[in-house]
């Protein structure tokens, strides 16, 4: 018996494909001089590393909550009472961690949202490692900014901010500065040192999708995130904007970038019936190779589709087999060696044996636990850069 899809069901499926997730929004406010300032999305403090309340400190439990200082401001007005903020206490010290790096850019680089009736100053310091700290000035209360210019080494980036109350108000119900939020204004994604040139190049080439902007790029990349990267690679190589698929094949995601990646043939499902995409599963290295190879075929081979992939073999010089060749899935083998032959995804040397492994997938529970075959976001973007730079010349 043929499966009959009702008009209502078809409409629901169509809507599933056309739902565009709400874009992340920057936070805009006016400072005490009426100047409009925009805080990039993801640039507010994300974690309290440590907090030492001053003495005296407030007795109000609501203003003792460290979480009050995280995220965007709850208020920036001049009300006589304080709500949704953290009272530092006289001489109190708090260390905050960001999911972005703050750097010396144009104008102010850090903003401190201090609230309440009294204007209370804080000393601002920055660090990249919680060991070496740089004094970058005083936030003089009431949403005040500081500039890193001339106070930090040129080109440095900082993930940690330390605020110290300067004991300008040691009396009343809320002694010390009352901090509602802290943000970076000139920010970049968190990366390891080796990846900084690659990420800067990825930004220059337009390969960083919105989903990865101002995020911790040292974390593992998901299938959904890499689908968005593959779309950027396709657009960079083809000069054509990708559009989302009209028909929605997946029941576990309606992400518009996944729909674009599916429409160009870069991705498919993880089940036989293609109903599941597993958007939040971590990407493995052979999946990355396959997605990018499909992008190359889409751009360079007229008539190529994922369904007819076998009819479009690649021409390349076969590299020496990897030591773990047996772990590479059959459907990914051509892609893995094509990527290796073009220097896009390289093997990993075993320090003990000197052999080169590809690390295609996590084949054991131990490998799954250690992320043996997973790719980080910065590694994925580095691969994307090599893909565009190497293959654009072909």
N, C-alpha and C positions, 0 to 999 in steps of 0.2 A: 504493500500500500504506500503510495507517495505521501510524503509529508506536506501538509497544506499549511501555509503561513497566512494567517488572517491579515486584513488590511491594518487592523489596530496593532498587531504584533510587528508588522513591517514598519509601521510608523515609529514604534518604540525603538526598533533597531536603528532606524535612520537617525532618530534623535540622539541615540547613544553615540553615534559617530560624530555628530555635529556639536556635542557639548564641548566647549572650550573652557578649560579650567581658568579660574580668575587669576589674572596676572598679579605677581607680588607687587606691592606698592611701596614707594618711598614715603618717608614721613616728612611733611613740610610744616614749618612753624615760623613765627616771627619772634626775633629776639627782643630784648628790652628797648632797643633803639628803633624797632619797627622793621628791621631788615628781614626779609624772607630767606630762610635757610632750609635746605633739603638734606635729610639724612638718608643715605642709600639703604635700600632694603637689606636687612640682615646685619646692619652695622651697630646695633645696640649691644650692650654687655649681655653675655649669655650665661655666665656662671660666676658664682662667688667662690674664689679660691680660698680666701681667709678673711676674717673680720674680727677686729679687737675693739669693742666698744670703748668710748672714752669715759672719763670719770669727772663730773657726774654724767649719767645717761638718763634717758627718758624712762618713765614708769609705765608709759602707755604701750601695751603689748602690740597693738596694731603697727606702731612705728618701730618695733624691734624686729620685724620680719625682714630677713635678708633678701628674700625673693622680691621685695618691693622695688629694689634698685634695678632689676633685670627687665629687659624689653623696653618698649616705647614708654614715654611719660604718661602718667595718669592725669596729670594736670601741671600747668606751668604758671598759674595765676598768683595773685598776691593775697590769697585768703589768710585770715589770721590763725586758722588751725590747719594742721598738716594731715593729709590722708593719702594713703597709697604710696608713701615714701619711707625711706629708712633713715632714722635719726642716728648720726654717727656718734653723738656724745662729744664732750669737750676733749679734743685730742684724739678722737677715734680714728682708726685706720682700716681701710677696706681694700682688698686686692681683687680685681675683676678680670675675667677671661673673656675674650671675644672669639667668635667664629670666623673672624676676618683679621687681616693684618692692617694696621694703621701706618701710614707713611707720611712724610713731609711733602705735601702737595701745595696747590694754590690756596692761599688764604688760611683760615683756621683749619686745624686737623682733628681736634677733639672738642666735644661739647659736654659740659656738666650741667645737668638740669637740677638746680638747687631751688627748693620751694620754701614756703612759709613766710611769716610776716617779717622776720629778721633776715638781714643779708649776712651770710656767714661764708667765709672763704675757706678754700681747700687747696693744699699743695698737690700738684699733679705730677706723677712720675710714670715713665713707661719702661717696659722691658720686653725682650724677646724670649727670655729663658728663666725668668724669676730669680736670676742671680745678679746680673748687672742691671742697674736702674739708672735712668737719666731724668734729672729734674728739668721739667719743661715749663714750669711757671705756676702761677696761681690762678685758679678759677674764682673770680671775685663775686661769687654768689649770683643768684637770679639768672639762670641759664647763661653761663659764661663760657667762652671758648678759649682755647690755647693754641698756639702755633708752634710746631716743632722746629721751625726754621732756625738754624744756627745752634741748636741745642742737642742735636743727635748726629751720629755719623751719617754722612751722605749716602743715600741709597738704602738705609736700614729700614726694617719693618718690625712692627711691634704688635704682639697679641695680648699683652697684659698692661693694665693701668692700675696704679695705686693712688688712692686719695687719702690725704691726711688732713683732718680738721685742724685749722690753725688757732683754735681756742679763742676765737673772736667773740663768742657768746657762751659763757659757762653757767648761765642761769636760766630760769624759766622751766616750762614743762618739757621743752624739746631742746636741751642744750646741744650746741654743736651744729654742724651743717645737716640739713635735711635733704637727702639725695633721692630724687625721683627716677633719674635715669642717667646713663652715660653713653655717649655714642662716638664713633669715629665719623669723620666727614670725608677724608681722603683715604680710601680703603682699597685693598686688593684681597683676593682669595688667599687662604692659608696654604702654603706649599712648603716642601722641603727645599733646601738651597739648590740642589741639583736641578730642580724642575723650574726654577724661576725664569731662566731664559726661554724654556719651552712654553711656559704659560704666557709669558709676555708675547711670544710669537703667535700663540693660539689666539690671543686677544686681538693682535694686529690683523690676523687673517680672518677674524670673525667666526672662529670655530667654537667659541664658548657659548652654549645655549643658556637661556635665562635660568633654567632649573639649576645650573651649576654656578651662576654668578654670585660672588660674595659668600661662598661656602668653604668648608674645610676640605680642600682637595686631596688631603692625605688619606681620606677615608675611601673604602671600597666603593666602586661605581656599580650601580644597579643596571639591570637590563633596560629599564625605562630611560634612565639618564643617558646610557650609551646610544639608545635609539635616537635621542635628540642630537647627540654628537654626530651620528652617522648622517643625519639630515643636513647638518651644517657642512659636513665634508662633501656631500652630494652637491649642495648649492655652490660651494666654492669651486668644485671641479667643473660643473656644468654651466654655471652662470644662470641657472634657472631656479626659481623659487619652487620648493616642493609644496604640494597641496595635499590635504588629508583625504584618505579613502572615503568614498560615499557609503560603502557597506562595511559594517562593523563586525569583524570576524571574532573578536575576543570578548569574553564575558567578564573578565576581571580587570579591564581598564578601558577608559574612554579618553585617555590622554591624547591630545591633539598631535603631539610630536610622534608618538607611537603610530598614530594613524597615518602620518606623513611617511614615516619609515616603512610602514607596511605597503603603502601605495607605490613607493619606488622599488619595492622588492627587497629591501635591506633586511627585513625581519619576517619571521613567521612564528607560529605558536610552538609550545613545548609538548603538546599532546597530538595524538594521531589525527583527531578531528579539528585541530588548530583552534580550539575554543579557549585555551588558556595561554596567556602570554607570560605570566609570572613577572609582572613589572618590577616588583621590589626584591626579587632574587638578585644576588650578586652575580655579575657577569664573569664568565671565565675566559681565559685567553683564546681558546679555539672559537668561542662565540664571537669575540671581537674580530678575529681574523676573518671569519665567515661574513659578518655584517659588512666590513669594509671592502672585502673582495666583491661582494654583490653590488656595492655602490660603484666600484670601478667598472664592473661589467655593464651596469645600467648606463653609465656615462659614455663608455667607449665602444660598446657592441650594439649595433642597430638591431632592434627586434628582440633583444634579450628580455626574458622574464624569469622569475624565480621558478615557475612551473617547468620551463624548458631549459633550465640551467645546464643540464647534461649535454645539451646540443651546442654549448658555447665553451669549449675548453680553452684554457689559457696557454699562452706560449711564454715560457721562461726557462732559464737554466736551472735544472733541478739541484738544489743544495744537498750536501751530505745528510743522510737521515739523522734525526735527533736520537739521542740515546733512549728516550722514552717514546719512540715512534709508535709502539704498540698501544699506547694510551690515547692516541689521537683517533677520534671517531672518523669513520669512513666519509661521512658527509662533509667533514671539515678539512680533510687531508689536503686537497688541492689548495684551499685557501691558506692553510698554515704555511705550506712551502712557497706559495706565491708571495706571501707577506715576507717570509724569510729571505727569499731570493732578491727582493727589492729593498732589503734593509729596513723594513717598516716595523715588524715585530721580530725581535731577535731572541735567540736562545739564552738560557741562563746557565752559566758554568757551575758545575758541581766542584766545589773547592777541594774535595777529597780525591775525586777521581779524574778531574780535568775534563770530563765529558760534558757535552752541552745538552740540556733538556729544554723542551719547549714549555713544559708544565701546562698541558692543554686543558685539563679538567681535574676536579677533585674526585679521585677514584676510591678513596677510603674515608672512613669517618675521621681518622686522624688528620688527613689532608683537609677535610671540610672544616674541622675545628681550627686549624691554623691558617686557613685561607691560602693554601698552597698555590692554587691556580687562579686566584682572584686578581683582578686588576684594580689599582686605585684610580681615583678620578684624574690625578695628575699624570699617571702613566697613560691613561686612555687619551688624554688631550695631547700628550707628547706623540703618541702613535698617530693621532689625527693630523698633527703638524707634518710628520714625516710622510704621511700618505699624500697630502696635498702638495708638498714641496717636491717629493720624488716623482709622483705620477703625472703632475701637471706638465712635466717636461717630455713625456712620452709622445 
